[in-house]
Amino acid sequence: MITAGPTWVSIDPVRVISNTASGETGRLLAKSLAAGSQSHIASGTGVDIAADKKINVIRFSFFDDLKKILKDQLLQQYDSIIHSAAVPTIGLLR
């Protein structure tokens, strides 16, 4: 399981705190791991992941969405988890 890309954290109904992470590290890791086995990636907005039957892509935008995805996904068994998504510190405080 890999996380990749930017995350947004709402500060009010119309504004977010975000970052400029490209998700490139996570995308390359998912592609490399898919050469030998199935890989799963939770991907933030704007991360371009080419269609590949060996890569399961789960999209998110907001930190709360990523948090829910991780809670759900971590109930499954993974050999490893790589958290390369850029999470604004304010998201971790919620």
Kinemage of the C-alpha trace (Angstrom):
@kinemage 1
@onewidth
@group {chain A} dominant
@subgroup {mainchain}
@vectorlist {calphas} color= white
{ca met a 1} P 0.000 0.000 0.000
{ca ile a 2} L 1.388 3.360 -1.050
{ca thr a 3} L 0.095 6.877 -0.437
{ca ala a 4} L 1.099 9.595 -2.885
{ca gly a 5} L 0.577 13.208 -3.812
{ca pro a 6} L -0.885 16.298 -2.219
{ca thr a 7} L -3.590 16.427 0.417
{ca trp a 8} L -5.998 19.240 1.185
{ca val a 9} L -7.181 20.284 4.653
{ca ser a 10} L -10.247 22.525 4.882
{ca ile a 11} L -9.832 25.648 6.983
{ca asp a 12} L -13.340 26.948 6.234
{ca pro a 13} L -16.124 26.168 3.697
{ca val a 14} L -14.202 27.661 0.727
{ca arg a 15} L -10.469 27.521 1.561
{ca val a 16} L -7.952 24.717 1.971
{ca ile a 17} L -4.353 24.331 3.035
{ca ser a 18} L -2.504 22.228 0.493
{ca asn a 19} L 0.937 21.598 -0.914
{ca thr a 20} L 2.558 21.182 -4.305
{ca ala a 21} L 3.537 17.518 -3.992
{ca ser a 22} L 3.488 15.840 -7.406
{ca gly a 23} L 3.035 12.242 -6.233
{ca glu a 24} L 5.906 11.194 -8.483
{ca thr a 25} L 7.651 9.145 -5.783
{ca gly a 26} L 4.524 7.131 -5.019
{ca arg a 27} L 3.666 6.721 -8.710
{ca leu a 28} L 7.125 5.367 -9.523
{ca leu a 29} L 7.041 3.034 -6.507
{ca ala a 30} L 3.623 1.656 -7.502
{ca lys a 31} L 4.809 1.118 -11.074
{ca ser a 32} L 7.998 -0.652 -9.913
{ca leu a 33} L 6.153 -2.865 -7.428
{ca ala a 34} L 3.515 -3.776 -10.025
{ca ala a 35} L 6.255 -5.458 -12.077
{ca gly a 36} L 6.326 -8.255 -9.491
{ca ser a 37} L 2.951 -8.170 -7.750
{ca gln a 38} L -0.310 -6.322 -7.268
{ca ser a 39} L 0.155 -2.853 -5.792
{ca his a 40} L -2.331 -0.454 -4.236
{ca ile a 41} L -1.936 3.327 -4.224
{ca ala a 42} L -4.029 5.995 -2.533
{ca ser a 43} L -3.456 8.955 -4.791
{ca gly a 44} L -4.025 12.654 -4.186
{ca thr a 45} L -5.406 15.125 -6.708
{ca gly a 46} L -3.379 15.600 -9.873
{ca val a 47} L -1.267 12.444 -9.675
{ca asp a 48} L -1.218 10.866 -13.131
{ca ile a 49} L -1.165 7.084 -12.868
{ca ala a 50} L -1.476 5.194 -16.135
{ca ala a 51} L -4.073 2.433 -16.252
{ca asp a 52} L -2.511 -0.855 -15.217
{ca lys a 53} L -4.400 -3.959 -14.114
{ca lys a 54} L -1.720 -4.643 -11.455
{ca ile a 55} L -2.154 -1.218 -9.787
{ca asn a 56} L -5.289 -0.559 -7.743
{ca val a 57} L -5.739 3.239 -7.590
{ca ile a 58} L -7.863 4.843 -4.865
{ca arg a 59} L -8.322 8.603 -5.353
{ca phe a 60} L -8.628 11.219 -2.623
{ca ser a 61} L -8.387 14.995 -2.257
{ca phe a 62} L -8.886 15.836 1.403
{ca phe a 63} L -6.880 14.578 4.375
{ca asp a 64} L -10.075 13.238 5.977
{ca asp a 65} L -10.651 11.125 2.843
{ca leu a 66} L -7.099 9.730 3.032
{ca lys a 67} L -7.556 9.005 6.736
{ca lys a 68} L -10.734 6.996 6.013
{ca ile a 69} L -9.066 5.156 3.120
{ca leu a 70} L -6.145 4.178 5.345
{ca lys a 71} L -8.422 2.979 8.144
{ca asp a 72} L -10.360 0.827 5.664
{ca gln a 73} L -7.325 -0.430 3.739
{ca leu a 74} L -5.231 -1.248 6.777
{ca leu a 75} L -7.804 -3.856 7.767
{ca gln a 76} L -6.407 -5.817 4.819
{ca gln a 77} L -3.060 -7.533 4.932
{ca tyr a 78} L -0.206 -5.762 3.162
{ca asp a 79} L 3.430 -6.812 2.993
{ca ser a 80} L 4.465 -3.173 3.352
{ca ile a 81} L 3.053 0.329 3.588
{ca ile a 82} L 4.860 3.335 2.130
{ca his a 83} L 3.450 6.708 3.136
{ca ser a 84} L 4.839 9.202 0.618
{ca ala a 85} L 1.803 11.526 0.446
{ca ala a 86} L 2.467 15.076 1.587
{ca val a 87} L 0.167 15.756 4.525
{ca pro a 88} L -0.122 19.293 5.893
{ca thr a 89} L 0.650 19.234 9.616
{ca ile a 90} L -2.725 20.760 10.425
{ca gly a 91} L -4.364 17.604 9.052
{ca leu a 92} L -2.520 15.480 11.584
{ca leu a 93} L -3.829 17.620 14.434
{ca arg a 94} L -7.487 16.793 13.705
